[in-house]
Amino acid sequence: MTEIAGSNELLSDIGHDSSDGFDEGRKIVILGILFILLFATAAVAVVMGAYDITIFDVYKTIFTHLTLGDITELPKLHNTVVWNLRVPRILLDVLVGGALAIAGAVFQGVFRNPLVEPYILGVSSGAAFGAALGIVFPAIFFSIQLSAFAFGSMAVAMAYFLARVRGARLRLSRSSLPA
């Protein structure tokens, strides 16, 4: 609790106005609106596609699956297109978007910089190198995505350990200087 009070004092010392209207209640309202927008976008996206299925048939298929109804009453093509193609695609889109948002928030928190990007630590370069190796040598690297993830992680680990070693050397050299 004292940390929060200390940070509020620090913010007021540097001229930050905490009365900008961005309190907890407003954050909850904004998150609620964004959640409703996500749900509405997903509801529209499940209806759209190359195969024309009426809105009623789409939601009838989804409702039948969610309530554990009799699936045999549904047309097989509608069931396949909606439940096996569109719904998993939309759920995966939401999960991947959430994972990217979390990764971005972690980067911003680690670097304390709201403009941080994956190029800072070499994540993009490492992932691109891993993907290229996965494409060129498919017998060695079984999955392009796993290879990209592994090499991107190795690039971050190498940057971390190099900075740690360099920082230790810098501290040692400064401690040996006369005061």
Residue frames as qw, qx, qy, qz and C-alpha x, y, z in Angstrom:
[[0.000, 0.886, 0.463, 0.000, 0.00, 0.00, 0.00],
 [0.302, -0.790, 0.107, 0.524, 2.87, 2.36, 0.73],
 [0.438, -0.051, 0.592, 0.674, 4.29, 1.64, -2.73],
 [0.186, 0.681, 0.611, 0.357, 1.10, 2.93, -4.32],
 [0.196, -0.938, -0.200, 0.203, 1.12, 6.05, -2.17],
 [0.458, -0.536, 0.349, 0.616, 4.79, 6.58, -3.01],
 [0.379, 0.215, 0.643, 0.630, 4.15, 6.21, -6.72],
 [0.057, 0.853, 0.496, 0.153, 1.21, 8.64, -6.52],
 [0.311, -0.859, 0.027, 0.406, 3.46, 11.18, -4.82],
 [0.467, -0.249, 0.529, 0.664, 6.13, 10.66, -7.45],
 [0.290, 0.523, 0.654, 0.464, 3.59, 11.13, -10.23],
 [0.071, -0.945, -0.319, 0.025, 2.29, 14.33, -8.67],
 [0.448, -0.668, 0.205, 0.558, 5.88, 15.58, -8.25],
 [0.371, -0.070, 0.595, 0.709, 6.56, 15.26, -11.97],
 [0.271, 0.257, -0.104, -0.922, 3.32, 17.03, -12.83],
 [0.200, -0.178, -0.895, -0.357, 1.08, 14.06, -13.67],
 [0.481, -0.119, 0.174, -0.851, -2.57, 14.83, -13.10],
 [0.051, 0.058, 0.994, -0.078, -4.31, 11.75, -11.70],
 [0.390, 0.482, 0.526, -0.582, -7.72, 13.34, -12.24],
 [0.133, 0.275, -0.605, -0.736, -7.71, 12.59, -15.97],
 [0.749, 0.115, 0.061, -0.649, -10.90, 10.54, -15.62],
 [0.678, 0.279, -0.666, -0.135, -9.20, 7.19, -16.14],
 [0.436, -0.409, 0.641, -0.481, -10.13, 5.60, -12.84],
 [0.218, -0.066, 0.973, -0.024, -11.02, 1.94, -12.17],
 [0.508, 0.492, 0.569, -0.420, -14.70, 2.40, -13.01],
 [0.463, 0.722, -0.212, -0.469, -13.88, 3.86, -16.39],
 [0.044, 0.439, -0.872, -0.211, -11.42, 1.03, -17.12],
 [0.372, 0.164, 0.894, -0.188, -14.12, -1.55, -16.36],
 [0.533, 0.654, 0.279, -0.459, -16.58, 0.22, -18.66],
 [0.324, 0.685, -0.517, -0.398, -14.00, 0.35, -21.47],
 [0.098, -0.244, 0.962, 0.070, -13.14, -3.33, -21.05],
 [0.477, 0.367, 0.722, -0.342, -16.85, -4.19, -21.06],
 [0.515, 0.718, -0.017, -0.469, -17.40, -2.26, -24.27],
 [0.193, 0.579, -0.740, -0.284, -14.39, -3.94, -25.87],
 [0.291, -0.020, 0.951, -0.103, -15.67, -7.38, -24.80],
 [0.550, 0.555, 0.481, -0.398, -19.10, -6.63, -26.31],
 [0.400, 0.740, -0.334, -0.425, -17.38, -5.43, -29.49],
 [0.035, -0.378, 0.914, 0.143, -15.33, -8.66, -29.65],
 [0.417, 0.234, 0.848, -0.229, -18.48, -10.76, -29.17],
 [0.528, 0.686, 0.210, -0.455, -20.39, -8.78, -31.81],
 [0.262, 0.666, -0.588, -0.375, -17.53, -9.10, -34.29],
 [0.158, -0.167, 0.973, 0.032, -17.36, -12.85, -33.72],
 [0.490, 0.430, 0.664, -0.366, -21.14, -13.11, -34.12],
 [0.508, 0.735, -0.092, -0.439, -20.94, -11.34, -37.48],
 [0.106, 0.582, -0.764, -0.256, -17.86, -13.29, -38.62],
 [0.390, -0.008, 0.917, -0.088, -19.48, -16.67, -38.02],
 [0.590, 0.596, 0.431, -0.333, -22.25, -15.75, -40.47],
 [0.390, 0.804, -0.302, -0.334, -19.90, -14.55, -43.21],
 [0.565, -0.297, 0.728, 0.252, -18.08, -16.92, -45.51],
 [0.104, 0.260, -0.700, -0.657, -17.73, -18.28, -49.02],
 [0.170, -0.307, -0.911, -0.216, -20.66, -20.65, -48.58],
 [0.327, -0.301, -0.005, -0.896, -23.96, -18.82, -48.13],
 [0.337, -0.366, -0.851, 0.168, -25.83, -20.07, -45.10],
 [0.259, -0.753, -0.264, -0.545, -28.69, -18.08, -43.64],
 [0.081, -0.508, 0.515, -0.686, -28.23, -16.39, -40.28],
 [0.798, -0.275, 0.156, -0.514, -30.97, -18.56, -38.83],
 [0.960, 0.124, -0.252, 0.023, -29.26, -21.79, -39.97],
 [0.431, 0.495, -0.528, 0.539, -25.88, -20.66, -38.62],
 [0.263, -0.419, 0.510, -0.703, -27.18, -19.90, -35.14],
 [0.908, -0.125, -0.003, -0.400, -29.44, -22.96, -35.17],
 [0.836, 0.260, -0.436, 0.209, -26.35, -25.10, -35.79],
 [0.207, 0.438, -0.561, 0.671, -24.38, -23.40, -33.02],
 [0.561, -0.342, 0.299, -0.692, -27.31, -23.56, -30.58],
 [0.951, -0.011, -0.210, -0.227, -27.86, -27.26, -31.33],
 [0.696, 0.279, -0.525, 0.403, -24.23, -28.05, -30.58],
 [0.012, 0.421, -0.494, 0.761, -24.08, -25.92, -27.42],
 [0.657, -0.242, 0.280, -0.657, -27.27, -27.40, -25.95],
 [0.197, -0.202, 0.959, 0.029, -26.26, -30.95, -26.92],
 [0.699, 0.340, 0.186, -0.602, -29.29, -31.24, -29.20],
 [0.820, 0.200, 0.527, 0.101, -29.85, -33.76, -31.97],
 [0.101, -0.591, 0.460, 0.655, -27.18, -33.01, -34.56],
 [0.345, 0.145, 0.854, 0.361, -28.62, -35.47, -37.08],
 [0.278, 0.785, 0.527, -0.170, -31.46, -33.00, -37.80],
 [0.006, -0.817, 0.212, 0.537, -28.98, -30.46, -39.16],
 [0.784, 0.613, -0.094, -0.005, -27.87, -30.53, -42.80],
 [0.873, -0.201, 0.074, 0.439, -24.41, -32.12, -42.94],
 [0.506, 0.497, 0.083, 0.700, -22.97, -29.32, -45.05],
 [0.228, -0.839, -0.008, -0.494, -24.19, -26.63, -42.65],
 [0.809, -0.583, 0.049, 0.057, -22.84, -28.58, -39.69],
 [0.822, 0.043, 0.092, 0.560, -19.44, -29.02, -41.34],
 [0.328, 0.626, 0.078, 0.703, -19.09, -25.44, -42.55],
 [0.330, -0.809, 0.024, -0.486, -20.32, -23.73, -39.38],
 [0.774, -0.611, 0.137, -0.092, -19.23, -26.02, -36.55],
 [0.899, -0.113, 0.188, 0.379, -16.08, -27.58, -38.02],
 [0.568, 0.395, 0.145, 0.708, -14.69, -24.62, -39.99],
 [0.005, 0.751, 0.088, 0.655, -16.04, -21.22, -38.96],
 [0.630, -0.754, -0.048, -0.177, -16.40, -21.60, -35.19],
 [0.842, -0.302, 0.035, 0.447, -12.90, -23.08, -34.61],
 [0.498, 0.445, 0.108, 0.736, -11.41, -20.39, -36.88],
 [0.187, -0.806, -0.071, -0.557, -13.04, -17.60, -34.90],
 [0.767, -0.641, -0.013, 0.024, -12.12, -19.12, -31.52],
 [0.807, -0.039, 0.072, 0.585, -8.52, -19.53, -32.67],
 [0.271, 0.649, 0.098, 0.704, -8.47, -15.94, -33.91],
 [0.445, -0.825, -0.028, -0.348, -9.61, -14.72, -30.50],
 [0.861, -0.449, 0.052, 0.235, -7.02, -16.87, -28.69],
 [0.697, 0.216, 0.098, 0.676, -4.16, -15.82, -30.96],
 [0.048, 0.767, 0.084, 0.634, -5.14, -12.16, -30.66],
 [0.630, -0.760, 0.005, -0.157, -5.20, -12.50, -26.86],
 [0.874, -0.222, 0.076, 0.426, -1.82, -14.22, -26.86],
 [0.501, 0.463, 0.089, 0.726, -0.31, -11.47, -29.01],
 [0.232, -0.837, -0.054, -0.493, -1.79, -8.82, -26.71],
 [0.789, -0.608, 0.040, 0.081, -0.31, -10.55, -23.67],
 [0.797, 0.055, 0.095, 0.595, 3.08, -10.85, -25.37],
 [0.245, 0.669, 0.087, 0.697, 2.98, -7.16, -26.24],
 [0.478, -0.819, -0.019, -0.317, 2.03, -6.22, -22.69],
 [0.870, -0.381, 0.046, 0.310, 4.88, -8.34, -21.32],
 [0.624, 0.317, 0.087, 0.709, 7.36, -6.63, -23.64],
 [0.048, -0.782, -0.068, -0.618, 6.03, -3.21, -22.63],
 [0.688, -0.716, -0.008, -0.118, 6.29, -4.14, -18.96],
 [0.872, -0.164, 0.047, 0.459, 9.79, -5.57, -19.22],
 [0.511, 0.285, 0.117, 0.802, 11.20, -2.63, -21.14],
 [0.109, -0.683, -0.400, 0.601, 8.98, 0.00, -19.50],
 [0.006, 0.290, -0.396, -0.871, 8.40, 1.41, -22.96],
 [0.604, 0.441, 0.485, -0.452, 4.95, 1.62, -24.59],
 [0.565, 0.695, -0.249, -0.369, 6.54, 1.69, -28.06],
 [0.386, -0.418, 0.810, 0.140, 8.53, -1.54, -27.74],
 [0.789, 0.399, -0.218, -0.412, 8.52, -3.95, -30.68],
 [0.972, -0.119, 0.199, 0.049, 9.72, -7.52, -31.32],
 [0.693, 0.612, -0.178, 0.338, 12.77, -6.27, -33.23],
 [0.236, -0.866, 0.350, -0.268, 14.44, -4.94, -30.08],
 [0.620, -0.479, 0.618, -0.058, 15.67, -8.30, -28.78],
 [0.148, 0.388, -0.816, -0.403, 15.88, -10.02, -32.15],
 [0.578, 0.167, 0.724, -0.338, 12.71, -12.07, -31.72],
 [0.681, 0.624, 0.080, -0.373, 11.57, -11.36, -35.27],
 [0.344, 0.675, -0.631, -0.166, 14.97, -12.11, -36.78],
 [0.230, -0.275, 0.920, -0.160, 15.35, -15.31, -34.79],
 [0.644, 0.318, 0.591, -0.368, 11.85, -16.46, -35.69],
 [0.614, 0.691, -0.168, -0.343, 12.40, -15.65, -39.36],
 [0.145, 0.565, -0.810, -0.064, 15.68, -17.60, -39.33],
 [0.400, -0.055, 0.877, -0.259, 13.97, -20.57, -37.66],
 [0.692, 0.497, 0.336, -0.402, 11.10, -20.48, -40.16],
 [0.478, 0.701, -0.452, -0.275, 13.56, -20.34, -43.06],
 [0.057, -0.389, 0.918, -0.051, 15.42, -23.35, -41.67],
 [0.552, 0.179, 0.727, -0.367, 12.11, -25.18, -41.26],
 [0.675, 0.625, 0.046, -0.388, 11.22, -24.48, -44.88],
 [0.382, 0.675, -0.612, -0.151, 14.63, -25.40, -46.33],
 [0.209, 0.251, -0.932, 0.154, 15.22, -28.48, -44.13],
 [0.713, -0.272, -0.063, -0.643, 11.79, -30.05, -43.48],
 [0.832, -0.028, -0.551, 0.056, 13.38, -33.41, -42.60],
 [0.416, 0.096, -0.569, 0.703, 15.32, -31.88, -39.69],
 [0.182, 0.090, 0.379, -0.903, 12.77, -29.32, -38.51],
 [0.092, 0.355, 0.925, 0.105, 9.40, -31.07, -38.54],
 [0.029, 0.840, 0.540, -0.048, 7.31, -27.95, -38.00],
 [0.338, 0.532, 0.066, 0.773, 7.98, -24.50, -39.39],
 [0.373, -0.794, -0.105, -0.468, 6.05, -22.86, -36.55],
 [0.826, -0.542, -0.036, 0.152, 7.89, -24.76, -33.81],
 [0.721, 0.124, 0.041, 0.681, 11.22, -24.01, -35.45],
 [0.095, 0.678, 0.083, 0.725, 10.34, -20.29, -35.63],
 [0.591, -0.759, -0.076, -0.263, 9.25, -20.29, -31.99],
 [0.876, -0.320, -0.027, 0.360, 12.38, -22.11, -30.84],
 [0.586, 0.252, 0.051, 0.768, 14.76, -19.80, -32.70],
 [0.126, -0.761, -0.111, -0.627, 12.87, -16.69, -31.60],
 [0.730, -0.678, -0.054, -0.062, 13.14, -17.88, -27.99],
 [0.830, -0.106, 0.008, 0.547, 16.84, -18.63, -28.46],
 [0.327, 0.573, 0.058, 0.749, 17.42, -15.10, -29.78],
 [0.412, -0.798, -0.029, -0.439, 15.80, -13.62, -26.65],
 [0.870, -0.463, -0.010, 0.167, 17.78, -15.96, -24.39],
 [0.722, 0.179, 0.016, 0.668, 21.04, -15.07, -26.11],
 [0.065, 0.706, 0.029, 0.704, 20.30, -11.34, -25.82],
 [0.638, -0.729, -0.043, -0.244, 19.45, -11.78, -22.14],
 [0.885, -0.322, 0.025, 0.335, 22.60, -13.75, -21.31],
 [0.569, 0.389, 0.030, 0.724, 24.85, -11.46, -23.33],
 [0.151, -0.775, -0.012, -0.613, 23.43, -8.43, -21.52],
 [0.776, -0.626, -0.027, -0.068, 23.82, -10.18, -18.19],
 [0.842, -0.075, 0.021, 0.533, 27.47, -11.07, -18.84],
 [0.348, 0.546, 0.058, 0.760, 28.21, -7.61, -20.23],
 [0.390, -0.799, -0.064, -0.453, 26.50, -6.00, -17.23],
 [0.850, -0.494, -0.021, 0.181, 28.52, -8.12, -14.80],
 [0.710, 0.154, 0.037, 0.687, 31.76, -7.18, -16.54],
 [0.079, 0.704, 0.086, 0.700, 30.78, -3.53, -16.49],
 [0.603, -0.763, -0.046, -0.228, 30.04, -3.66, -12.74],
 [0.872, -0.282, 0.011, 0.401, 33.34, -5.41, -12.07],
 [0.551, 0.358, 0.057, 0.752, 35.32, -2.88, -14.08],
 [0.158, -0.784, -0.068, -0.596, 33.62, 0.04, -12.32],
 [0.750, -0.658, -0.059, -0.031, 34.27, -1.44, -8.89],
 [0.823, -0.106, 0.017, 0.558, 38.02, -1.65, -9.61],
 [0.291, 0.694, 0.050, 0.656, 38.26, 2.06, -10.48],
 [0.343, -0.134, -0.492, 0.789, 39.67, 4.35, -7.80],
 [0.087, -0.788, -0.604, 0.075, 37.09, 6.52, -6.08]]
